[in-house]
Amino acid sequence: MTEEEQKKRKRRSLVIGLVLAAFVVLFYAITIIRLGENVVNRPL
């Protein structure tokens, strides 16, 4: 494997990791928002 191929693979892996992290943050935020509505509106 050439040095250029290694750089491309490393960059591709980094992009995939960032996209996965973005999805995790997105799902976490959506979950907090949806649960937050229920916590605020619950009877005491």
Phi and psi restraints in degrees (value plus and minus 20) as a CYANA .aco file:
   2 THR   PHI     -97.9   -57.9
   2 THR   PSI     146.9   186.9
   3 GLU   PHI     -83.9   -43.9
   3 GLU   PSI     -56.0   -16.0
   4 GLU   PHI     -84.8   -44.8
   4 GLU   PSI     -61.6   -21.6
   5 GLU   PHI     -84.1   -44.1
   5 GLU   PSI     -58.2   -18.2
   6 GLN   PHI     -84.3   -44.3
   6 GLN   PSI     -60.9   -20.9
   7 LYS   PHI     -84.6   -44.6
   7 LYS   PSI     -62.0   -22.0
   8 LYS   PHI     -83.9   -43.9
   8 LYS   PSI     -62.4   -22.4
   9 ARG   PHI     -84.5   -44.5
   9 ARG   PSI     -61.9   -21.9
  10 LYS   PHI     -84.3   -44.3
  10 LYS   PSI     -63.5   -23.5
  11 ARG   PHI     -84.1   -44.1
  11 ARG   PSI     -62.8   -22.8
  12 ARG   PHI     -83.1   -43.1
  12 ARG   PSI     -61.7   -21.7
  13 SER   PHI     -83.6   -43.6
  13 SER   PSI     -59.9   -19.9
  14 LEU   PHI     -83.5   -43.5
  14 LEU   PSI     -64.5   -24.5
  15 VAL   PHI     -82.8   -42.8
  15 VAL   PSI     -63.9   -23.9
  16 ILE   PHI     -81.9   -41.9
  16 ILE   PSI     -62.0   -22.0
  17 GLY   PHI     -82.7   -42.7
  17 GLY   PSI     -62.1   -22.1
  18 LEU   PHI     -86.0   -46.0
  18 LEU   PSI     -59.4   -19.4
  19 VAL   PHI     -84.8   -44.8
  19 VAL   PSI     -63.2   -23.2
  20 LEU   PHI     -83.1   -43.1
  20 LEU   PSI     -61.7   -21.7
  21 ALA   PHI     -83.0   -43.0
  21 ALA   PSI     -58.9   -18.9
  22 ALA   PHI     -83.7   -43.7
  22 ALA   PSI     -60.8   -20.8
  23 PHE   PHI     -84.2   -44.2
  23 PHE   PSI     -60.9   -20.9
  24 VAL   PHI     -81.6   -41.6
  24 VAL   PSI     -66.1   -26.1
  25 VAL   PHI     -83.4   -43.4
  25 VAL   PSI     -61.2   -21.2
  26 LEU   PHI     -81.4   -41.4
  26 LEU   PSI     -68.6   -28.6
  27 PHE   PHI     -85.1   -45.1
  27 PHE   PSI     -57.9   -17.9
  28 TYR   PHI     -82.0   -42.0
  28 TYR   PSI     -66.8   -26.8
  29 ALA   PHI     -82.8   -42.8
  29 ALA   PSI     -63.8   -23.8
  30 ILE   PHI     -82.0   -42.0
  30 ILE   PSI     -62.2   -22.2
  31 THR   PHI     -82.8   -42.8
  31 THR   PSI     -65.8   -25.8
  32 ILE   PHI     -82.8   -42.8
  32 ILE   PSI     -62.3   -22.3
  33 ILE   PHI     -82.9   -42.9
  33 ILE   PSI     -66.1   -26.1
  34 ARG   PHI     -88.0   -48.0
  34 ARG   PSI     -62.0   -22.0
  35 LEU   PHI     -91.4   -51.4
  35 LEU   PSI     -54.2   -14.2
  36 GLY   PHI     -79.8   -39.8
  36 GLY   PSI     -58.8   -18.8
  37 GLU   PHI     -81.0   -41.0
  37 GLU   PSI     -63.6   -23.6
  38 ASN   PHI     -89.5   -49.5
  38 ASN   PSI     -55.9   -15.9
  39 VAL   PHI     -88.1   -48.1
  39 VAL   PSI     -59.7   -19.7
  40 VAL   PHI     -88.8   -48.8
  40 VAL   PSI     -55.9   -15.9
  41 ASN   PHI    -112.4   -72.4
  41 ASN   PSI     -15.4    24.6
  42 ARG   PHI     -95.2   -55.2
  42 ARG   PSI     129.7   169.7
  43 PRO   PHI     -92.9   -52.9
  43 PRO   PSI     126.1   166.1
